Amino acid sequence: MAKSDEVERWFVETRPPSEKAMRRVRDIIVAADRRISEYVKYGTIQFKSDAGDFANFVQVKRAGVNLMLMRGGRLKGRYPHLEGGA
């Protein structure tokens, strides 16, 4: 999927402290599957697929990259490196 002009504008206007890392995470997500697209909603970058919302960046004004998985609670198995729950 091609990168969105809307998301590029968001980076220019928002200037998050961890922009370089956020851009890398964005590149990985968008390259992972051609069905994933990106857009801006609720003041942040969202990712979605044909199945619906996938993830979004949260706490973008703070240093570090925080990615919320919309359906993370449905993941099967144990993922001790992920925070949160169902």
N, C-alpha and C positions, 0 to 999 in steps of 0.2 A: 504494500500500500504506500502511496506517495505521502510525503509529509504535508501536513495541513498548513496553509498560509495563516489561518486563524491561530494555530498553536505557535507558529513563529512570531506572530505579533504579540501573543501573550508573553513569550520570553522577553521580547524587547521592552514591553511596557512594565512587566513585573520585576525583572532582574532579581530572581531568587538567589540567595547566597550560595547555594549548591547547584548552580545552573549547569556547570560542566557535567557533574554526576547525573543530574536529572536528564540531560540530553542523552547521555549514554544509556540509561535505563529505557528511555523512550525509544532509542534506536533498536535496542534488543527486543522490546515488546512488538514494535511495528514490523520488524523483520521476521519475527517468529512464525507468523501465519498471515497469509495475504488477506484473510477475512477480517483482520483486526484493523480498525480505523481509530482516529483520534479526533477530539473536538474539545472545545472549552465550554464548561457548564459550572455553575455555582462558583465562578472565580478561579477555577483550576482546570488542569488537563485531565480529561477522561479518555478511557480506552474502551471500545466495545467491539463485539463480534456479532455474527449472525444470531448467536444465542442470547444476546443482550449485553448489558454493561459487564465489563470485565474488571477494570481497576481504575483507580485515580490517585493522583498525588495529593497528599494531605499535609498540613502544617508547612506550607511552602515558604513561609517567611523565616523559618528557623533553619539553621545549618543542618545538613544531613538530608537524606532522601527517605521519605516515608511514603510507601505505596500501600494503599488499602485495596485488598482483593474483595470484590463484591460478593463472591460466592466462596470465600476462603473457608468458611465453616463447613462446607460440604466436601472438602477434600478428604479423601480416604487415606488412612495411614497416619503416622506420627511425623510431625515436622517441628522439632524443638527450636529451630531457628526462626520460626514464625511466631508472632505474638497474637493474642486474641483468641476468640472462640466463636462457637455458633450462636 
